[in-house]
Amino acid sequence: MLNNKSQISVTIHKRDGILYQGEAYAVSSTNEVGPFDVLPMHANFVTTIREKVIVTLENGKKNEFGLDTGILFVKEDLIEVFLGI
């Protein structure tokens, strides 16, 4: 778990390696219910995702990753995203 509660640790995996790894202010995506955001100290959470994942850095910069399908896991300020699942 990160000591700095203003950020979360994010790793986005694709079939052949890691697409993104770093700290972020928020992660956004879409599941079967609609768009959602994950912020620091979010409850543990697992969901299928589609369309895209947006990683928002603390400075406001956004990194967007397109996808067809994937799975997003949140546990104790750690986010793991697996694309192409």
N, C-alpha and C positions, 0 to 999 in steps of 0.2 A: 504494500500500500504506500502511496506517496505521502510524504510529510506535508507537502503544500496542498491544502484542500481547495485551492483555486483552480487546480488543473487535474486532468485525468490522463492516464497513460493509455495510448491507443496503438494497436497493431492490426494492420489489415493484411490478411494473407490471401494470395491467389495460388492457383495450383502449382506454379513453378517457383514460388518463393514469397518474400515479403514485399508488398507494394508500398506500404507506409508504416513507419514506426516513430513515435514521438509523443510529446505531451500536447494536450489540447484543452481549450476552455469548454468546448461542447462537441458532440457528435450528433448529427441529424440524419434521418433516413425515413423510409416509408415502409409500413407493414400492412397487413390485411385490413387494419382498422383505419389507417391513414398516416399522415406525417407525425413524427415524434422527435423529441430532443432528449439527449442524455447529458446531464450536467454533473459536476462534481458532487459526491455524496449521494448519488442516485441509488435507489434500491436495487438489489440484485435482480437481473432481468435477462430473459432469453427470448428471442423472436426471430422469425424469418423476415428477410428484408428484400426489397426490390427497387428498381429504378436507379438509385444512387445513394452514396454515403457522402456526407459533407462533414469535414473536420474543420472546426473553427478554432483558430489559434487565439491566444490571449490578446494579441495586438489587433484582432478583428479580421485578419487574413483568412480566407476560406479556401480549402483544398477540396475539390469535388472529384469523386471517383464514380464513374458510371458502372452499372452492373445489370445483369438479368435477374439473378437470385443470389441469396446469401443467407448467412446466419450471423446474428450479433449476440454476443454474450457480454453481460456487465456483472462484475463481481469486485466489490471493494475498490472502486475508483480505477479499475482495470477494464478496458474494453478490448475484446478480441472479435474481429470480423473475419469471416471466412467466405470468400467469393466463389461463385460457380458451383454451389452446393444444391 
